[in-house]
């Protein structure tokens, strides 16, 4: 499976590779931001713990959703 993914990656144009890179980058940004919101106790915006966890999970889910759309669009 990894060999097939590498072969498909090599066949991509420069634009497609760049868009894949941007998709991975934003997945990491949303994942990091969601984890920061969940685990940083002195977060500058005062939220109750339940809302903080919900907002963090929302960011993580949105990042995964965006990355899934990037992977789906390349097929």
Backbone as CSV, one residue per row, in Angstrom:
resi,resn,N_x,N_y,N_z,CA_x,CA_y,CA_z,C_x,C_y,C_z
1,UNK,0.813,-1.186,0.000,0.000,0.000,0.000,0.862,1.258,0.000
2,UNK,1.933,1.239,0.800,2.817,2.408,0.849,3.516,2.589,-0.490
3,UNK,3.919,1.477,-1.115,4.574,1.576,-2.430,3.630,2.180,-3.467
4,UNK,2.366,1.799,-3.422,1.381,2.351,-4.352,1.193,3.856,-4.102
5,UNK,1.162,4.271,-2.836,1.014,5.682,-2.517,2.224,6.471,-3.007
6,UNK,3.422,5.908,-2.855,4.638,6.586,-3.322,4.620,6.710,-4.838
7,UNK,4.199,5.675,-5.537,4.120,5.738,-6.998,3.108,6.789,-7.446
8,UNK,1.958,6.850,-6.787,0.958,7.861,-7.123,1.480,9.256,-6.834
9,UNK,2.244,9.399,-5.749,2.808,10.703,-5.398,3.807,11.159,-6.464
10,UNK,4.589,10.246,-6.981,5.579,10.589,-8.008,4.909,11.012,-9.317
11,UNK,3.714,10.519,-9.579,3.007,10.844,-10.809,2.295,12.198,-10.745
12,UNK,2.195,12.778,-9.565,1.455,14.029,-9.400,2.227,15.208,-9.985
13,UNK,1.457,16.195,-10.408,2.075,17.430,-10.881,2.551,18.237,-9.677
14,UNK,3.307,19.280,-9.941,3.813,20.123,-8.870,2.668,20.773,-8.093
15,UNK,1.619,21.175,-8.803,0.457,21.801,-8.152,-0.225,20.817,-7.206
16,UNK,-0.402,19.574,-7.620,-1.051,18.574,-6.780,-0.205,18.252,-5.549
17,UNK,1.107,18.194,-5.720,1.990,17.953,-4.577,1.910,19.103,-3.583
18,UNK,1.875,20.330,-4.091,1.788,21.501,-3.225,0.472,21.496,-2.450
19,UNK,-0.628,21.178,-3.109,-1.921,21.140,-2.431,-1.971,20.041,-1.372
20,UNK,-1.327,18.911,-1.640,-1.245,17.849,-0.645,-0.432,18.318,0.558
21,UNK,0.671,19.000,0.295,1.499,19.530,1.379,0.711,20.531,2.221
22,UNK,-0.025,21.425,1.569,-0.843,22.397,2.293,-1.910,21.686,3.122
23,UNK,-2.510,20.636,2.584,-3.517,19.874,3.328,-2.931,19.245,4.584
24,UNK,-1.740,18.659,4.468,-1.087,18.061,5.637,-0.712,19.143,6.643
25,UNK,-0.218,20.279,6.144,0.153,21.385,7.022,-1.042,21.882,7.836
26,UNK,-2.174,22.084,7.180,-3.353,22.575,7.902,-3.926,21.521,8.831
27,UNK,-3.788,20.238,8.490,-4.190,19.184,9.427,-3.378,19.306,10.703
28,UNK,-2.077,19.498,10.579,-1.213,19.640,11.754,-1.547,20.907,12.548
29,UNK,-1.856,21.997,11.851,-2.201,23.248,12.530,-3.487,23.078,13.335
30,UNK,-4.532,22.532,12.726,-5.803,22.357,13.432,-5.667,21.350,14.577
31,UNK,-4.910,20.283,14.360,-4.698,19.289,15.410,-3.965,19.918,16.596
32,UNK,-2.905,20.669,16.311,-2.134,21.324,17.374,-2.990,22.346,18.114
33,UNK,-3.716,23.168,17.382,-4.544,24.187,18.018,-5.635,23.553,18.881
34,UNK,-6.232,22.473,18.401,-7.251,21.774,19.187,-6.682,21.201,20.471
35,UNK,-5.485,20.609,20.389,-4.859,20.063,21.592,-4.443,21.160,22.565
36,UNK,-3.987,22.301,22.035,-3.639,23.433,22.898,-4.872,23.913,23.659
37,UNK,-5.980,24.043,22.960,-7.214,24.502,23.616,-7.647,23.524,24.703
38,UNK,-7.519,22.236,24.437,-7.968,21.237,25.405,-7.064,21.205,26.641
39,UNK,-5.752,21.211,26.457,-4.849,20.946,27.577,-4.231,22.172,28.239
40,UNK,-4.336,23.352,27.653,-3.756,24.542,28.261,-4.737,25.103,29.281
41,UNK,-4.382,24.986,30.551,-5.300,25.384,31.625,-5.491,26.893,31.688
42,UNK,-4.451,27.687,31.449,-4.572,29.148,31.491,-4.772,29.717,30.088
43,UNK,-5.665,29.137,29.336,-5.954,29.627,27.991,-6.495,31.054,28.109
44,UNK,-6.013,31.994,27.276,-6.400,33.402,27.429,-7.902,33.680,27.376
45,UNK,-8.640,32.859,26.680,-10.094,33.036,26.622,-10.712,32.186,27.728
46,UNK,-11.442,32.803,28.593,-12.037,32.087,29.728,-13.219,31.240,29.260
47,UNK,-13.032,29.927,29.328,-14.077,28.981,28.968,-14.184,27.939,30.067
48,UNK,-15.380,27.419,30.268,-15.520,26.312,31.209,-14.846,25.089,30.582
49,UNK,-14.430,24.135,31.403,-13.729,22.960,30.858,-14.527,22.208,29.786
50,UNK,-15.838,22.124,29.952,-16.646,21.406,28.956,-16.617,22.113,27.600
51,UNK,-16.739,23.434,27.614,-16.700,24.184,26.359,-15.307,24.157,25.728
52,UNK,-14.286,24.172,26.573,-12.915,24.123,26.063,-12.654,22.791,25.365
53,UNK,-13.093,21.709,25.960,-12.919,20.389,25.345,-13.732,20.294,24.062
54,UNK,-14.954,20.793,24.096,-15.809,20.745,22.898,-15.182,21.549,21.756
55,UNK,-14.649,22.728,22.057,-14.024,23.544,21.024,-12.766,22.874,20.480
56,UNK,-11.976,22.271,21.341,-10.785,21.555,20.894,-11.119,20.375,20.001
57,UNK,-12.125,19.613,20.388,-12.561,18.462,19.574,-13.117,18.942,18.238
58,UNK,-13.807,20.070,18.255,-14.335,20.636,17.013,-13.200,20.996,16.049
59,UNK,-12.145,21.629,16.548,-11.004,21.960,15.700,-10.323,20.711,15.150
60,UNK,-10.142,19.708,15.978,-9.498,18.465,15.539,-10.350,17.776,14.478
61,UNK,-11.651,17.707,14.704,-12.562,17.076,13.741,-12.560,17.829,12.416
62,UNK,-12.565,19.164,12.492,-12.548,19.962,11.270,-11.250,19.749,10.488
63,UNK,-10.135,19.638,11.180,-8.864,19.371,10.508,-8.863,18.025,9.800
64,UNK,-9.399,17.008,10.455,-9.479,15.681,9.842,-10.427,15.705,8.648
65,UNK,-11.550,16.427,8.774,-12.506,16.543,7.680,-11.860,17.214,6.459
66,UNK,-11.127,18.310,6.687,-10.447,19.011,5.588,-9.430,18.106,4.904
67,UNK,-8.653,17.367,5.707,-7.640,16.485,5.133,-8.303,15.349,4.351
68,UNK,-9.423,14.851,4.847,-10.153,13.815,4.117,-10.625,14.308,2.760
69,UNK,-11.054,15.581,2.692,-11.479,16.161,1.402,-10.303,16.301,0.459
70,UNK,-9.124,16.625,0.994,-7.935,16.732,0.145,-7.583,15.375,-0.433
71,UNK,-7.618,14.339,0.396,-7.306,12.993,-0.083,-8.343,12.513,-1.085
72,UNK,-9.613,12.839,-0.843,-10.684,12.419,-1.743,-10.577,13.121,-3.092
73,UNK,-10.177,14.387,-3.085,-10.103,15.149,-4.340,-8.958,14.718,-5.215
74,UNK,-7.944,14.073,-4.648,-6.807,13.666,-5.465,-7.025,12.339,-6.168
75,UNK,-8.094,11.632,-5.843,-8.331,10.338,-6.482,-9.130,10.484,-7.739
